[in-house]
């Protein structure tokens, strides 16, 4: 939570901007702004094939993280799922907290490769813009000095994004008011718009907090361009997300044998989420391999223009690499999680879950 509080100044400052309060964008205008950036981004992607490799690895990392996350659903005793669905006795609070903690760890593990690879995509653009050759080694050398900060940024951003996606999903007995939903969306977009310059800020040599402060200045100086770009990207992601949701329902209708006979069981819940993997991964592939590289390249280009406008140099490879320590840290967490998942019976994790969720 300290990390979230450390970066909260970005959201706090952006949400009070008059431009944010008055900003309105229709679907046509925002998506046109996004697609106007496609030509240059597509040219760069075709010229620099490593961008596709970086994007594909992001997709794979998130997919593996999702599959690992689903495993926990099969560990919780059936009577707990019955209680959560109203068919049994007891409280679902403790298993919810267990799942929340598990989700937080999984997001943290996935955040590292996603952060590094996103930064590498931005680094490709900056290398080409400065007239230098772009190679995988050159990109890794640029992002290495900010490995810790990139991990922290994407852990925070990933957690905020996951929570917002879950809030948007239909819920049983949902008593959230329209005003509360509107406030949640406003705060979410204040973060997304306000943090737009943090990634390119880190790539160009700043540490996390200075990158956040520069991002605020970047947004204030280029609000309309950034807001429209973000709105267009978000709108297209919305459409793809709805498509995945509808696709999951269609898959269940077309192939009822994929659905478990008993839903409110550990096996049933896990099976449902695993069945959703196909439409989810298709949607994720479109976002991560096509839309996200365009967005990252576009916002990095805007940030580079901003630095030139305020007479600040674009500094690459400024500090010693942090790769070794960062990889060791995330690797230790990942290995611990995987070992715990594989040997959960032997380690007594299943017995502990049965005890604390009973």
TIROLO-732504 format. One record per residue (C-alpha): residue number from 0; chain; x, y, z. Coordinates in pm, 1 decimal, always signed. Layout:
<pts>
PT;NUM;A;X;Y;Z
...
</pts>
This chain:
<pts>
PT;0;A;+0.0;+0.0;+0.0
PT;1;A;+293.3;+233.6;+57.6
PT;2;A;+372.6;+209.3;-312.9
PT;3;A;+15.4;+304.2;-405.9
PT;4;A;+25.5;+601.4;-170.6
PT;5;A;+361.7;+702.6;-311.9
PT;6;A;+211.8;+746.0;-659.4
PT;7;A;-131.5;+873.8;-556.5
PT;8;A;-20.3;+1234.6;-610.9
PT;9;A;-54.0;+1175.6;-986.4
PT;10;A;-422.4;+1090.4;-963.7
PT;11;A;-487.6;+1355.7;-699.2
PT;12;A;-344.6;+1636.9;-910.0
PT;13;A;-492.7;+1534.5;-1244.0
PT;14;A;-848.0;+1481.1;-1114.6
PT;15;A;-865.7;+1848.4;-1008.9
PT;16;A;-768.0;+1989.8;-1348.9
PT;17;A;-1045.8;+2200.9;-1507.5
PT;18;A;-973.8;+2024.6;-1837.7
PT;19;A;-1058.8;+1690.4;-1679.8
PT;20;A;-1385.8;+1822.5;-1540.1
PT;21;A;-1496.4;+1960.4;-1876.5
PT;22;A;-1345.4;+1700.0;-2109.6
PT;23;A;-1593.8;+1523.4;-2335.7
PT;24;A;-1510.8;+1295.0;-2622.6
PT;25;A;-1731.1;+1101.0;-2858.8
PT;26;A;-1634.2;+758.7;-2986.0
PT;27;A;-1567.5;+875.3;-3341.7
PT;28;A;-1329.4;+1156.8;-3244.4
PT;29;A;-1131.5;+956.9;-2989.5
PT;30;A;-1089.7;+648.5;-3207.9
PT;31;A;-992.4;+866.1;-3504.7
PT;32;A;-720.0;+1025.5;-3289.5
PT;33;A;-596.1;+679.3;-3194.5
PT;34;A;-599.7;+544.2;-3549.6
PT;35;A;-429.8;+857.9;-3683.1
PT;36;A;-129.2;+736.1;-3490.0
PT;37;A;-151.8;+391.2;-3645.2
PT;38;A;+29.2;+473.6;-3968.6
PT;39;A;+358.7;+575.2;-3807.2
PT;40;A;+332.3;+305.7;-3540.7
PT;41;A;+255.1;+35.1;-3797.2
PT;42;A;+551.1;+143.5;-4006.2
PT;43;A;+777.7;+119.4;-3702.6
PT;44;A;+636.5;-221.9;-3605.5
PT;45;A;+696.4;-355.6;-3956.0
PT;46;A;+1046.3;-207.8;-3966.2
PT;47;A;+1145.3;-326.5;-3618.3
PT;48;A;+1025.3;-685.2;-3575.2
PT;49;A;+1141.1;-696.5;-3213.4
PT;50;A;+831.7;-490.8;-3124.0
PT;51;A;+613.5;-786.7;-3218.4
PT;52;A;+836.4;-1010.9;-3009.1
PT;53;A;+805.3;-777.9;-2708.9
PT;54;A;+426.5;-755.7;-2755.7
PT;55;A;+387.9;-1132.2;-2796.7
PT;56;A;+586.2;-1198.3;-2481.1
PT;57;A;+360.1;-956.7;-2291.8
PT;58;A;+58.3;-1151.8;-2411.1
PT;59;A;+216.9;-1480.9;-2304.5
PT;60;A;+311.1;-1344.4;-1960.4
PT;61;A;-43.5;-1226.6;-1889.5
PT;62;A;-189.3;-1554.4;-2017.4
PT;63;A;+37.1;-1761.2;-1794.0
PT;64;A;-43.6;-1533.9;-1502.0
PT;65;A;-416.9;-1583.4;-1559.4
PT;66;A;-383.0;-1962.5;-1570.6
PT;67;A;-175.9;-1953.8;-1251.0
PT;68;A;-436.3;-1730.9;-1085.1
PT;69;A;-716.9;-1972.3;-1176.0
PT;70;A;-542.9;-2254.3;-988.2
PT;71;A;-631.3;-2097.6;-652.8
PT;72;A;-1003.0;-2126.7;-736.4
PT;73;A;-972.1;-2504.5;-719.6
PT;74;A;-811.8;-2498.6;-376.5
PT;75;A;-1099.5;-2342.4;-184.0
PT;76;A;-1336.0;-2598.6;-24.3
PT;77;A;-1677.9;-2653.8;-184.5
PT;78;A;-1872.1;-2550.4;+126.4
PT;79;A;-1711.0;-2208.0;+103.0
PT;80;A;-1838.4;-2161.5;-253.7
PT;81;A;-2182.0;-2273.2;-131.5
PT;82;A;-2168.9;-2009.4;+139.9
PT;83;A;-2064.1;-1745.2;-111.0
PT;84;A;-2357.2;-1833.3;-338.6
PT;85;A;-2603.8;-1829.7;-50.1
PT;86;A;-2658.3;-2206.0;-52.0
PT;87;A;-2461.8;-2285.4;+259.3
PT;88;A;-2364.1;-2158.3;+599.9
PT;89;A;-2066.0;-1947.8;+691.3
PT;90;A;-1894.4;-1645.3;+553.0
PT;91;A;-1705.4;-1596.3;+228.1
PT;92;A;-1501.0;-1307.8;+371.6
PT;93;A;-1185.5;-1505.1;+450.2
PT;94;A;-1165.4;-1685.3;+112.6
PT;95;A;-1224.3;-1349.9;-54.5
PT;96;A;-927.2;-1207.7;+133.2
PT;97;A;-718.7;-1511.4;+38.9
PT;98;A;-808.9;-1467.7;-327.9
PT;99;A;-739.6;-1093.9;-301.4
PT;100;A;-390.2;-1159.8;-166.4
PT;101;A;-328.0;-1427.0;-431.4
PT;102;A;-445.1;-1190.8;-705.5
PT;103;A;-218.0;-914.6;-578.6
PT;104;A;+85.0;-1144.7;-590.9
PT;105;A;+2.4;-1272.8;-940.8
PT;106;A;-41.6;-918.0;-1071.2
PT;107;A;+295.8;-833.6;-917.9
PT;108;A;+468.7;-1125.4;-1089.9
PT;109;A;+314.2;-1044.2;-1429.1
PT;110;A;+386.4;-672.6;-1385.9
PT;111;A;+760.2;-726.0;-1416.2
PT;112;A;+775.1;-872.1;-1769.9
PT;113;A;+490.9;-646.5;-1886.1
PT;114;A;+671.8;-338.6;-1754.2
PT;115;A;+1006.5;-431.5;-1904.4
PT;116;A;+859.4;-526.1;-2241.9
PT;117;A;+639.9;-213.8;-2261.9
PT;118;A;+946.6;-3.4;-2189.8
PT;119;A;+1136.5;-189.1;-2460.8
PT;120;A;+865.3;-99.4;-2713.7
PT;121;A;+901.2;+266.5;-2619.4
PT;122;A;+1280.3;+236.5;-2633.4
PT;123;A;+1261.7;+112.1;-2993.9
PT;124;A;+1086.3;+432.4;-3093.9
PT;125;A;+1331.1;+657.0;-2908.7
PT;126;A;+1629.9;+479.7;-3061.0
PT;127;A;+1489.8;+522.0;-3411.0
PT;128;A;+1395.0;+882.5;-3340.2
PT;129;A;+1751.8;+959.1;-3233.3
PT;130;A;+1890.0;+794.2;-3548.1
PT;131;A;+2034.3;+490.2;-3373.7
PT;132;A;+1993.0;+123.0;-3457.3
PT;133;A;+1730.3;-58.7;-3256.6
PT;134;A;+1821.7;-404.3;-3128.4
PT;135;A;+1691.8;-620.3;-2846.2
PT;136;A;+2019.8;-573.1;-2657.7
PT;137;A;+2007.1;-194.1;-2701.4
PT;138;A;+1648.2;-181.7;-2570.5
PT;139;A;+1729.8;-396.7;-2269.5
PT;140;A;+2029.0;-175.2;-2194.5
PT;141;A;+1803.8;+131.4;-2190.4
PT;142;A;+1531.8;-11.4;-1966.0
PT;143;A;+1767.7;-196.9;-1732.2
PT;144;A;+1855.1;+104.7;-1514.9
PT;145;A;+1486.2;+155.7;-1431.6
PT;146;A;+1388.1;-209.2;-1378.5
PT;147;A;+1267.5;-154.1;-1019.9
PT;148;A;+1067.2;+155.8;-1107.8
PT;149;A;+912.4;-4.5;-1416.7
PT;150;A;+809.4;-303.5;-1207.6
PT;151;A;+658.3;-79.5;-938.7
PT;152;A;+469.7;+132.4;-1193.2
PT;153;A;+314.6;-165.1;-1370.1
PT;154;A;+230.3;-341.0;-1044.9
PT;155;A;+34.0;-34.7;-934.0
PT;156;A;-116.8;+20.0;-1278.2
PT;157;A;-200.1;-348.4;-1321.5
PT;158;A;-373.6;-367.4;-985.4
PT;159;A;-577.5;-53.0;-1056.8
PT;160;A;-673.8;-191.4;-1399.9
PT;161;A;-770.7;-536.4;-1270.7
PT;162;A;-987.8;-386.3;-997.2
PT;163;A;-1161.9;-157.2;-1243.7
PT;164;A;-1232.6;-444.2;-1484.9
PT;165;A;-1379.2;-650.4;-1200.3
PT;166;A;-1593.0;-353.9;-1089.3
PT;167;A;-1736.7;-327.8;-1439.6
PT;168;A;-1845.9;-691.6;-1458.8
PT;169;A;-2212.5;-769.6;-1383.4
PT;170;A;-2260.8;-875.2;-1020.3
PT;171;A;-2532.0;-1048.8;-824.2
PT;172;A;-2718.3;-809.7;-591.3
PT;173;A;-2505.3;-514.5;-703.3
PT;174;A;-2612.5;-205.2;-507.1
PT;175;A;-2356.9;+35.6;-655.1
PT;176;A;-2525.1;+364.9;-745.6
PT;177;A;-2472.5;+541.7;-1081.7
PT;178;A;-2296.7;+823.8;-895.7
PT;179;A;-2053.0;+579.4;-737.3
PT;180;A;-1983.8;+417.9;-1074.5
PT;181;A;-1923.7;+757.2;-1232.2
PT;182;A;-1682.3;+854.1;-955.5
PT;183;A;-1495.6;+523.2;-989.6
PT;184;A;-1457.4;+571.1;-1365.0
PT;185;A;-1347.1;+933.8;-1319.4
PT;186;A;-1074.9;+837.0;-1072.0
PT;187;A;-964.3;+552.2;-1297.0
PT;188;A;-925.5;+775.8;-1600.4
PT;189;A;-755.3;+1044.4;-1390.0
PT;190;A;-491.0;+783.5;-1307.6
PT;191;A;-462.8;+655.0;-1665.0
PT;192;A;-430.7;+1002.0;-1815.9
PT;193;A;-208.9;+1134.6;-1538.0
PT;194;A;+32.9;+841.2;-1555.4
PT;195;A;+62.1;+849.5;-1935.7
PT;196;A;+405.5;+1008.6;-1922.6
PT;197;A;+553.8;+796.5;-1643.7
PT;198;A;+664.1;+510.4;-1871.0
PT;199;A;+846.7;+732.9;-2124.7
PT;200;A;+974.2;+939.0;-1831.6
PT;201;A;+1139.8;+629.6;-1685.9
PT;202;A;+1281.9;+528.2;-2023.9
PT;203;A;+1441.4;+871.2;-2062.5
PT;204;A;+1637.3;+849.7;-1739.4
PT;205;A;+1411.7;+962.4;-1454.2
PT;206;A;+1338.5;+771.6;-1136.9
PT;207;A;+979.2;+696.3;-1036.1
PT;208;A;+872.7;+1010.5;-849.7
PT;209;A;+1043.1;+1258.7;-1088.0
PT;210;A;+885.6;+1067.8;-1378.2
PT;211;A;+546.4;+1108.8;-1211.9
PT;212;A;+598.3;+1482.1;-1168.3
PT;213;A;+712.7;+1518.9;-1527.9
PT;214;A;+409.2;+1319.5;-1639.3
PT;215;A;+181.8;+1573.7;-1471.1
PT;216;A;+356.2;+1857.4;-1654.9
PT;217;A;+337.0;+1656.2;-1977.8
PT;218;A;-38.3;+1606.2;-1936.1
PT;219;A;-102.3;+1969.1;-1847.4
PT;220;A;+84.1;+2086.0;-2157.5
PT;221;A;-74.0;+1830.9;-2393.0
PT;222;A;-402.8;+1745.5;-2228.1
PT;223;A;-629.1;+1724.0;-2533.2
PT;224;A;-391.5;+1504.2;-2735.6
PT;225;A;-330.5;+1266.6;-2444.1
PT;226;A;-693.8;+1251.2;-2332.8
PT;227;A;-819.3;+1176.8;-2685.3
PT;228;A;-546.6;+918.3;-2740.8
PT;229;A;-629.4;+746.5;-2412.6
PT;230;A;-1005.1;+765.5;-2477.0
PT;231;A;-964.1;+609.2;-2821.1
PT;232;A;-745.7;+329.7;-2683.3
PT;233;A;-986.1;+264.0;-2396.1
PT;234;A;-1290.2;+263.5;-2626.7
PT;235;A;-1136.9;+1.7;-2852.8
PT;236;A;-1035.4;-207.3;-2550.9
PT;237;A;-1393.4;-178.7;-2424.3
PT;238;A;-1528.5;-316.4;-2752.0
PT;239;A;-1282.4;-604.5;-2749.1
PT;240;A;-1358.2;-676.4;-2383.8
PT;241;A;-1732.1;-690.3;-2452.3
PT;242;A;-1656.7;-918.8;-2746.6
PT;243;A;-1465.9;-1152.9;-2515.7
PT;244;A;-1753.3;-1151.3;-2264.4
PT;245;A;-2009.7;-1227.1;-2536.4
PT;246;A;-1774.5;-1487.1;-2684.0
PT;247;A;-1753.2;-1663.1;-2349.8
PT;248;A;-2132.7;-1678.3;-2325.4
PT;249;A;-2161.2;-1799.2;-2686.5
PT;250;A;-1902.2;-2068.8;-2617.3
PT;251;A;-2104.7;-2191.6;-2319.8
PT;252;A;-2425.3;-2199.0;-2526.5
PT;253;A;-2267.4;-2371.7;-2826.6
PT;254;A;-2071.6;-2622.2;-2620.1
PT;255;A;-2269.4;-2687.4;-2300.0
PT;256;A;-2045.7;-2984.2;-2226.4
PT;257;A;-1774.3;-2732.3;-2138.4
PT;258;A;-1981.4;-2611.9;-1844.0
PT;259;A;-1966.0;-2808.7;-1516.7
PT;260;A;-2277.3;-2979.3;-1380.8
PT;261;A;-2228.0;-2814.2;-1041.0
PT;262;A;-2116.9;-2452.2;-1049.6
PT;263;A;-2076.0;-2373.4;-679.6
PT;264;A;-1785.3;-2612.9;-627.2
PT;265;A;-1410.2;-2560.8;-642.5
PT;266;A;-1389.1;-2776.8;-955.3
PT;267;A;-1687.3;-2603.6;-1115.8
PT;268;A;-1565.9;-2249.8;-1052.8
PT;269;A;-1217.2;-2332.1;-1175.3
PT;270;A;-1359.4;-2504.1;-1483.6
PT;271;A;-1568.3;-2198.7;-1577.2
PT;272;A;-1269.0;-1965.9;-1557.3
PT;273;A;-1052.8;-2205.8;-1754.6
PT;274;A;-1323.8;-2227.8;-2022.5
PT;275;A;-1309.8;-1848.4;-2050.4
PT;276;A;-940.1;-1870.2;-2139.7
PT;277;A;-1003.7;-1907.4;-2514.5
PT;278;A;-1208.1;-1587.8;-2575.2
PT;279;A;-1000.3;-1404.2;-2317.2
PT;280;A;-669.1;-1487.9;-2483.1
PT;281;A;-802.2;-1396.1;-2827.7
PT;282;A;-915.6;-1056.5;-2698.1
PT;283;A;-588.6;-1014.1;-2509.5
PT;284;A;-389.1;-1090.7;-2823.1
PT;285;A;-566.0;-810.9;-3013.1
PT;286;A;-504.0;-563.9;-2731.9
PT;287;A;-145.8;-658.3;-2645.9
PT;288;A;-9.8;-729.0;-2994.2
PT;289;A;-192.3;-458.3;-3191.5
PT;290;A;-346.8;-182.8;-2978.3
PT;291;A;-100.0;-152.1;-2691.1
PT;292;A;+214.9;-117.0;-2906.2
PT;293;A;+40.3;+161.3;-3099.8
PT;294;A;-52.3;+335.8;-2775.4
PT;295;A;+294.4;+300.8;-2620.7
PT;296;A;+466.5;+427.6;-2937.1
PT;297;A;+221.5;+718.0;-2968.9
PT;298;A;+252.2;+834.0;-2608.1
PT;299;A;+632.5;+797.0;-2619.3
PT;300;A;+639.1;+1011.3;-2932.7
PT;301;A;+422.7;+1277.0;-2767.3
PT;302;A;+647.5;+1272.3;-2460.1
PT;303;A;+959.7;+1314.8;-2673.7
PT;304;A;+794.1;+1615.2;-2842.2
PT;305;A;+714.0;+1750.6;-2495.6
PT;306;A;+1076.1;+1721.1;-2381.0
PT;307;A;+1193.1;+1908.6;-2689.1
PT;308;A;+931.5;+2179.6;-2629.8
PT;309;A;+1052.1;+2238.0;-2273.3
PT;310;A;+1419.7;+2212.0;-2375.3
PT;311;A;+1495.4;+1892.7;-2186.5
PT;312;A;+1732.8;+1635.4;-2333.2
PT;313;A;+1628.3;+1278.0;-2405.3
PT;314;A;+1875.8;+1081.7;-2194.5
PT;315;A;+1914.4;+708.2;-2251.5
PT;316;A;+2135.8;+457.2;-2066.8
PT;317;A;+2205.0;+704.2;-1787.6
PT;318;A;+2243.2;+478.8;-1481.9
PT;319;A;+2384.2;+135.0;-1394.3
PT;320;A;+2160.1;-158.2;-1481.9
PT;321;A;+1925.8;-298.6;-1216.9
PT;322;A;+1840.4;-608.7;-1416.9
PT;323;A;+2017.5;-863.7;-1196.9
PT;324;A;+1860.6;-756.9;-866.0
PT;325;A;+1513.6;-701.5;-1011.9
PT;326;A;+1509.9;-1034.5;-1196.6
PT;327;A;+1633.4;-1211.7;-882.8
PT;328;A;+1355.4;-1053.4;-673.9
PT;329;A;+1068.1;-1129.7;-910.0
PT;330;A;+1215.2;-1472.7;-983.9
PT;331;A;+1222.1;-1556.7;-613.5
PT;332;A;+857.6;-1455.6;-576.0
PT;333;A;+756.7;-1650.4;-888.3
PT;334;A;+945.4;-1963.1;-783.6
PT;335;A;+790.9;-1947.6;-436.3
PT;336;A;+442.4;-1918.7;-585.9
PT;337;A;+495.0;-2200.9;-836.7
PT;338;A;+647.4;-2433.6;-575.1
PT;339;A;+357.7;-2355.3;-342.6
PT;340;A;+108.3;-2431.3;-620.4
PT;341;A;+270.0;-2758.7;-724.7
PT;342;A;+341.9;-2891.7;-374.7
PT;343;A;+40.0;-2739.9;-197.4
PT;344;A;-66.1;-3071.9;-47.4
PT;345;A;+279.4;-3163.9;+82.2
PT;346;A;+334.4;-2814.8;+223.7
PT;347;A;+1.6;-2819.4;+407.1
PT;348;A;-139.6;-2523.0;+213.6
PT;349;A;-465.6;-2705.3;+135.4
PT;350;A;-517.5;-2792.0;+501.4
PT;351;A;-449.3;-2431.6;+598.0
PT;352;A;-698.6;-2303.0;+341.4
PT;353;A;-961.4;-2548.7;+460.6
PT;354;A;-904.2;-2430.1;+817.2
PT;355;A;-911.9;-2052.1;+762.3
PT;356;A;-1206.4;-2063.8;+522.7
PT;357;A;-1424.3;-2290.1;+734.4
</pts>
